[in-house]
Amino acid sequence: MKHEMTNKEYGEYVKKKTPNSTILKNCVKAFLIGGLICAIGEGFITLYKAIGLDEESAATFESITLVFLGALLTGLDIYPKIAKHAGAGTVVPITGFANSVVSPALEAKTEGMVLGTGAKIFTIAGPVILYGALASWVAGLIYWVTSMI
């Protein structure tokens, strides 16, 4: 004979099986590690300005550097280990974008350069690029139309 659980029994069962919430701890780690990544970025801007680049060029080179480092650390399997602890702290900075491009490509490399790496490289980042470009186009069109009025 099968025993049907009451709502109270089910609630107790769920409480036992559900892990304790670590939202505050996760938020603090994300804030600290994400903040550290951003501070490193600011350090690169300071470095590039110190070697004579103007503000805009220094910011551009900083972005390029962080994307390169994010991709390199993903390839060396270091970034995923950092992300395991930092959560959103590694997703939000530009290094997270590099990680989202490189990770699927690395996972598919055994399928070959074209059907593996080439086909999978933008699996995660592709929609972000597509809809980001589309939103920029729409915003530009709206700006252009309103400037004509």
Secondary structure as GFF3:
##gff-version 3
##sequence-region A 1 149
A	DSSP	alpha_helix	7	17	.	.	.	ID=ss1
A	DSSP	alpha_helix	23	50	.	.	.	ID=ss2
A	DSSP	alpha_helix	55	75	.	.	.	ID=ss3
A	DSSP	alpha_helix	79	86	.	.	.	ID=ss4
A	DSSP	alpha_helix	88	91	.	.	.	ID=ss5
A	DSSP	alpha_helix	94	107	.	.	.	ID=ss6
A	DSSP	three_ten_helix	109	111	.	.	.	ID=ss7
A	DSSP	pi_helix	113	118	.	.	.	ID=ss8
A	DSSP	alpha_helix	119	120	.	.	.	ID=ss9
A	DSSP	alpha_helix	125	148	.	.	.	ID=ss10
###
